Amino acid sequence: MGIEIKNLNFSYGKKQVLKNINLNFEKGKIYGLLGLNGSGKTTLLKLVLNLLKEDQGMIFLEGRAKKDYREEEISKNIAYVPQSITITYDISVMDFLMMGFNPFLKLFEKPNREHEEIAEDYLRQVQISHLREKNLNSLSGGELQMVLITRALIQNTDFIVMDEPVSNLDLKNQRYIMDKIREVSRKYNKTMIMSLHDPNLIRKYCDRAILLKQGEIIGEGIAVESINRKNLREIYDMPFEKIETTNGTNYVAL
């Protein structure tokens, strides 16, 4: 059934941030949220993750109102890949990954050898086994992002929410990470919901695009159709040029 959002409104104090949001996130698809800073992208993701409570409207997870879920149930259904993390102590990649099992452990229970084997299997499948014993704080931006995605996979949820997963990476690593995200979604039938700043990445890698402006949805649909000059001009208030290449269509701001 996926995630369904009906007539959602949210405000920070007196400032309304999201207005009458209606969306349906289907299983196995990749969704890209596009909009200026302050358009409501991150707030929408936080509401889906249950980090914020909606003022009005409802969010349904697998046909059941999200408000009826306990916190640990949300973690068993939706994993989160943050834009970045700050860890002030030394921890190996493997120990960090093992923390992904926490939502499934009983009080005072610790991960066992079976959990470790599952983590090692995901490391192999995502092709980062060589990072197993590395200090998390020593990783490059691209390596860290792959570790965060792997930990989300370990939670074995149907839905993975990502806040700007490639914003701190160079162009080469942006493409590498987005290739991996698409590969993971297809291989494991995961629903990926992510905010991105680059409309061309949404057009290339996402199944559907959600366009936000001042807290309202101004467009939602198939990514290659929704990312167009008209919609981009409305979002950014500037003209865009359509560039056709052997690798597909791109849009460049003028």
PAVO-281173 format. One record per residue (C-alpha): residue number from 1; residue in three letters; x, y, z. Coordinates in nm, 4 decimals. Layout:
N
{NUM,ALA,{X,Y,Z}} ...
END
This chain:
254
{1,MET,{0.0000,0.0000,0.0000}} {2,GLY,{0.2883,0.2359,0.0642}} {3,ILE,{0.2740,0.5766,0.2332}} {4,GLU,{-0.0233,0.8050,0.1751}} {5,ILE,{-0.0440,1.1701,0.2788}} {6,LYS,{-0.3854,1.3363,0.2924}} {7,ASN,{-0.4571,1.7089,0.3327}} {8,LEU,{-0.1384,1.7668,0.5340}} {9,ASN,{-0.0688,2.1071,0.6887}} {10,PHE,{0.2188,2.2044,0.9149}} {11,SER,{0.3375,2.5280,1.0765}} {12,TYR,{0.6343,2.6389,1.2834}} {13,GLY,{0.4591,2.8728,1.5228}} {14,LYS,{0.2540,3.1119,1.3110}} {15,LYS,{0.4482,3.0405,0.9912}} {16,GLN,{0.2780,2.7820,0.7723}} {17,VAL,{0.5438,2.5642,0.6099}} {18,LEU,{0.3340,2.3002,0.4310}} {19,LYS,{-0.0096,2.3600,0.2812}} {20,ASN,{-0.2632,2.0949,0.1819}} {21,ILE,{-0.0122,1.8242,0.0827}} {22,ASN,{-0.1560,1.5144,-0.0842}} {23,LEU,{0.0865,1.2423,-0.1948}} {24,ASN,{0.1105,0.8690,-0.2417}} {25,PHE,{0.4469,0.6900,-0.2236}} {26,GLU,{0.4219,0.3499,-0.3915}} {27,LYS,{0.6492,0.0587,-0.3075}} {28,GLY,{0.9634,0.0037,-0.5101}} {29,LYS,{0.9832,0.3512,-0.6638}} {30,ILE,{1.2297,0.6382,-0.6244}} {31,TYR,{1.0840,0.9802,-0.5429}} {32,GLY,{1.2768,1.3067,-0.5730}} {33,LEU,{1.1692,1.6227,-0.3892}} {34,LEU,{1.2783,1.9469,-0.5551}} {35,GLY,{1.2453,2.3026,-0.4286}} {36,LEU,{1.4310,2.6040,-0.2959}} {37,ASN,{1.5681,2.6092,0.0583}} {38,GLY,{1.2721,2.6730,0.2850}} {39,SER,{1.0200,2.5225,0.0432}} {40,GLY,{0.9266,2.2499,0.2925}} {41,LYS,{1.1260,1.9507,0.1651}} {42,THR,{1.3033,1.8641,0.4894}} {43,THR,{0.9926,1.9346,0.6963}} {44,LEU,{0.7942,1.6926,0.4807}} {45,LEU,{1.0592,1.4230,0.5283}} {46,LYS,{1.0576,1.4787,0.9061}} {47,LEU,{0.6806,1.4390,0.9133}} {48,VAL,{0.7062,1.1100,0.7231}} {49,LEU,{0.9726,0.9949,0.9710}} {50,ASN,{0.7503,1.0949,1.2655}} {51,LEU,{1.0111,1.3447,1.3872}} {52,LEU,{0.7397,1.6117,1.3655}} {53,LYS,{0.3650,1.5913,1.4222}} {54,GLU,{0.1278,1.7216,1.1571}} {55,ASP,{-0.1066,2.0093,1.2499}} {56,GLN,{-0.3831,1.8903,1.0210}} {57,GLY,{-0.4308,1.5996,0.7857}} {58,MET,{-0.3137,1.2401,0.8067}} {59,ILE,{-0.0201,1.0234,0.7066}} {60,PHE,{-0.0924,0.6554,0.6503}} {61,LEU,{0.1750,0.3855,0.6550}} {62,GLU,{0.0623,0.0616,0.4915}} {63,GLY,{-0.3009,0.1723,0.5301}} {64,ARG,{-0.2695,0.2492,0.9010}} {65,ALA,{-0.2569,0.6009,1.0464}} {66,LYS,{0.1008,0.6882,1.1417}} {67,LYS,{-0.0166,0.8377,1.4701}} {68,ASP,{-0.1245,0.4878,1.5765}} {69,TYR,{0.2299,0.3496,1.5396}} {70,ARG,{0.4692,0.3286,1.8315}} {71,GLU,{0.8085,0.4917,1.7783}} {72,GLU,{0.9897,0.1595,1.7448}} {73,GLU,{0.7339,0.0463,1.4856}} {74,ILE,{0.8170,0.3471,1.2686}} {75,SER,{1.1867,0.2492,1.2771}} {76,LYS,{1.0939,-0.1014,1.1638}} {77,ASN,{0.9117,0.0391,0.8603}} {78,ILE,{1.1086,0.3499,0.7600}} {79,ALA,{1.4882,0.3904,0.7630}} {80,TYR,{1.6600,0.7297,0.7513}} {81,VAL,{1.9787,0.8322,0.5725}} {82,PRO,{2.0794,1.1794,0.6977}} {83,GLN,{2.2710,1.4339,0.4944}} {84,SER,{2.5662,1.3903,0.7289}} {85,ILE,{2.6447,1.2748,1.0808}} {86,THR,{2.8818,1.3941,1.3510}} {87,ILE,{3.0401,1.1341,1.5766}} {88,THR,{3.2865,1.2598,1.8360}} {89,TYR,{3.4258,0.9183,1.9310}} {90,ASP,{3.6092,0.6457,1.7419}} {91,ILE,{3.3934,0.3642,1.6072}} {92,SER,{3.4544,0.1103,1.3332}} {93,VAL,{3.2277,0.0845,1.0311}} {94,MET,{3.1135,-0.2625,1.1426}} {95,ASP,{3.0254,-0.1471,1.4955}} {96,PHE,{2.8354,0.1467,1.3490}} {97,LEU,{2.6433,-0.0839,1.1152}} {98,MET,{2.5516,-0.3137,1.4027}} {99,MET,{2.3668,-0.0214,1.5601}} {100,GLY,{2.1190,-0.0539,1.2732}} {101,PHE,{1.9757,-0.3613,1.4453}} {102,ASN,{1.8785,-0.1657,1.7587}} {103,PRO,{1.5081,-0.1210,1.6656}} {104,PHE,{1.4736,-0.4999,1.6522}} {105,LEU,{1.6503,-0.5857,1.9795}} {106,LYS,{1.4869,-0.6321,2.3169}} {107,LEU,{1.5885,-0.4251,2.6184}} {108,PHE,{1.9530,-0.5004,2.7102}} {109,GLU,{1.9851,-0.7406,2.4152}} {110,LYS,{2.3002,-0.7076,2.2063}} {111,PRO,{2.3625,-0.7986,1.8402}} {112,ASN,{2.4977,-1.1503,1.7978}} {113,ARG,{2.6998,-1.3408,1.5378}} {114,GLU,{2.3921,-1.3832,1.3173}} {115,HIS,{2.3472,-1.0052,1.3064}} {116,GLU,{2.7141,-0.9641,1.2197}} {117,GLU,{2.6812,-1.2085,0.9298}} {118,ILE,{2.3844,-1.0109,0.7960}} {119,ALA,{2.5884,-0.6892,0.8145}} {120,GLU,{2.8817,-0.8553,0.6383}} {121,ASP,{2.6493,-0.9776,0.3635}} {122,TYR,{2.5222,-0.6245,0.3018}} {123,LEU,{2.8800,-0.4926,0.3008}} {124,ARG,{2.9612,-0.7388,0.0234}} {125,GLN,{2.6480,-0.6621,-0.1755}} {126,VAL,{2.7033,-0.2861,-0.1592}} {127,GLN,{3.0725,-0.3523,-0.2372}} {128,ILE,{3.2275,-0.1801,0.0638}} {129,SER,{3.3646,-0.4833,0.2538}} {130,HIS,{3.7078,-0.3179,0.2475}} {131,LEU,{3.5734,-0.0493,0.4847}} {132,ARG,{3.4709,-0.3014,0.7530}} {133,GLU,{3.7351,-0.2172,1.0137}} {134,LYS,{3.7940,0.1455,0.9160}} {135,ASN,{3.7278,0.4252,1.1625}} {136,LEU,{3.4031,0.5963,1.0645}} {137,ASN,{3.5654,0.9370,1.1130}} {138,SER,{3.8381,0.8555,0.8588}} {139,LEU,{3.6008,0.7941,0.5669}} {140,SER,{3.5617,1.0179,0.2647}} {141,GLY,{3.2237,1.1770,0.1953}} {142,GLY,{3.1330,0.9137,-0.0624}} {143,GLU,{3.2434,0.6249,0.1603}} {144,LEU,{3.0448,0.7596,0.4550}} {145,GLN,{2.7332,0.7965,0.2421}} {146,MET,{2.7603,0.4334,0.1306}} {147,VAL,{2.7960,0.3240,0.4944}} {148,LEU,{2.4849,0.5231,0.5903}} {149,ILE,{2.2898,0.3622,0.3062}} {150,THR,{2.4142,0.0169,0.4125}} {151,ARG,{2.2989,0.0772,0.7695}} {152,ALA,{1.9563,0.1762,0.6377}} {153,LEU,{1.9442,-0.1521,0.4428}} {154,ILE,{2.0286,-0.3447,0.7588}} {155,GLN,{1.7065,-0.2147,0.9151}} {156,ASN,{1.5310,-0.4127,0.6389}} {157,THR,{1.2524,-0.1577,0.5938}} {158,ASP,{1.0371,-0.1120,0.2851}} {159,PHE,{1.0936,0.2646,0.2892}} {160,ILE,{1.4170,0.4655,0.3038}} {161,VAL,{1.4094,0.8442,0.3481}} {162,MET,{1.7165,1.0457,0.2456}} {163,ASP,{1.7826,1.4143,0.3101}} {164,GLU,{2.0168,1.5538,0.0435}} {165,PRO,{2.2203,1.2313,0.0068}} {166,VAL,{2.4723,1.3783,-0.2417}} {167,SER,{2.4872,1.7479,-0.1514}} {168,ASN,{2.8383,1.7302,0.0001}} {169,LEU,{2.9923,1.5195,-0.2769}} {170,ASP,{3.1832,1.6015,-0.5941}} {171,LEU,{3.0248,1.5275,-0.9318}} {172,LYS,{3.1884,1.1866,-0.9711}} {173,ASN,{3.0753,1.0666,-0.6292}} {174,GLN,{2.7284,1.2142,-0.6804}} {175,ARG,{2.6818,0.9915,-0.9834}} {176,TYR,{2.8333,0.6914,-0.8029}} {177,ILE,{2.6015,0.7287,-0.5024}} {178,MET,{2.2938,0.7862,-0.7179}} {179,ASP,{2.3813,0.4789,-0.9263}} {180,LYS,{2.4014,0.2765,-0.6041}} {181,ILE,{2.0737,0.4179,-0.4709}} {182,ARG,{1.8957,0.3162,-0.7895}} {183,GLU,{2.0642,-0.0256,-0.7840}} {184,VAL,{1.9597,-0.0836,-0.4217}} {185,SER,{1.6015,0.0263,-0.4892}} {186,ARG,{1.5659,-0.2099,-0.7836}} {187,LYS,{1.7445,-0.5044,-0.6221}} {188,TYR,{1.5595,-0.4936,-0.2888}} {189,ASN,{1.2328,-0.3331,-0.4084}} {190,LYS,{1.2854,-0.0407,-0.1700}} {191,THR,{1.0887,0.2827,-0.1857}} {192,MET,{1.3362,0.5730,-0.1775}} {193,ILE,{1.2121,0.9217,-0.0846}} {194,MET,{1.4814,1.1871,-0.1110}} {195,SER,{1.5288,1.5607,-0.1329}} {196,LEU,{1.7718,1.6798,-0.4004}} {197,HIS,{1.8895,2.0187,-0.5253}} {198,ASP,{1.9809,1.9074,-0.8774}} {199,PRO,{1.6789,1.8689,-1.1086}} {200,ASN,{1.8919,1.6741,-1.3565}} {201,LEU,{1.9665,1.4059,-1.0962}} {202,ILE,{1.5947,1.3718,-1.0261}} {203,ARG,{1.5222,1.3447,-1.3969}} {204,LYS,{1.7937,1.0805,-1.4470}} {205,TYR,{1.7493,0.8642,-1.1368}} {206,CYS,{1.4001,0.9112,-0.9938}} {207,ASP,{1.0767,0.7528,-1.1067}} {208,ARG,{0.8672,1.0437,-0.9887}} {209,ALA,{0.9306,1.4086,-0.9034}} {210,ILE,{0.7581,1.6204,-0.6393}} {211,LEU,{0.8003,1.9948,-0.6914}} {212,LEU,{0.7565,2.2239,-0.3919}} {213,LYS,{0.7303,2.6021,-0.3753}} {214,GLN,{0.6576,2.7921,-0.0554}} {215,GLY,{0.5121,2.4841,0.1072}} {216,GLU,{0.2801,2.3850,-0.1759}} {217,ILE,{0.3074,2.1157,-0.4415}} {218,ILE,{0.3211,2.2844,-0.7819}} {219,GLY,{0.3898,1.9647,-0.9730}} {220,GLU,{0.3991,1.5891,-0.9179}} {221,GLY,{0.4393,1.3137,-1.1708}} {222,ILE,{0.6776,1.1087,-1.3826}} {223,ALA,{1.0223,1.2630,-1.3323}} {224,VAL,{1.1224,1.2964,-1.6986}} {225,GLU,{0.7957,1.4771,-1.7674}} {226,SER,{0.7712,1.6934,-1.4546}} {227,ILE,{1.1274,1.8282,-1.4771}} {228,ASN,{1.0777,2.0772,-1.7598}} {229,ARG,{1.1501,2.4423,-1.8363}} {230,LYS,{0.8083,2.5658,-1.7264}} {231,ASN,{0.8189,2.3991,-1.3847}} {232,LEU,{1.1840,2.4864,-1.3217}} {233,ARG,{1.1197,2.8518,-1.4026}} {234,GLU,{0.8278,2.8558,-1.1599}} {235,ILE,{1.0378,2.7035,-0.8814}} {236,TYR,{1.3539,2.9109,-0.9271}} {237,ASP,{1.2095,3.2245,-1.0913}} {238,MET,{1.4720,3.2115,-1.3661}} {239,PRO,{1.4858,3.0762,-1.7226}} {240,PHE,{1.6314,2.7357,-1.8070}} {241,GLU,{1.7753,2.6009,-2.1310}} {242,LYS,{1.7097,2.2445,-2.2425}} {243,ILE,{2.0274,2.0677,-2.3553}} {244,GLU,{2.0093,1.7417,-2.5512}} {245,THR,{2.3153,1.5141,-2.5300}} {246,THR,{2.3974,1.1540,-2.6147}} {247,ASN,{2.3390,1.0763,-2.2450}} {248,GLY,{1.9930,1.2336,-2.2357}} {249,THR,{1.8315,1.5673,-2.1561}} {250,ASN,{1.9675,1.8201,-1.9074}} {251,TYR,{1.8479,2.1622,-1.7965}} {252,VAL,{2.0829,2.4547,-1.7384}} {253,ALA,{1.9903,2.7815,-1.5667}} {254,LEU,{2.0494,3.0910,-1.7823}} 
END
